[in-house]
């Protein structure tokens, strides 16, 4: 990830991410290997004044995972997408294996 250019490259191909998907991945990458609560993700990606349902987070994360997997499937040789683990009842964690980030 290049946070300054707001790009994410996987297997040599840029992943087409929507703004909230990029923001979500950026927060998870900044805390790679660490559990991030749903509340913290909502506050950092949408802001602490968001009054909508947290289902928004689930939908955005599902879309992010799908885009990463689709891009990985198009690369040759096939790249492995980053693994975002669901921590039931708490939040999510971006696993640190195969992760390269430029936090600018």
Buried (B, 14 or more C-beta within 10 A) or exposed (E): BEBEEEBBBBBEBEBEBEEBBBBBBBBBBBBBEEEBEBEBBBBBBBEEEEEEEEEBBEEBBEBBBEBBBEBBEEBEEEBEBBBBEEEEEEBBBBEEEEBEBEEE
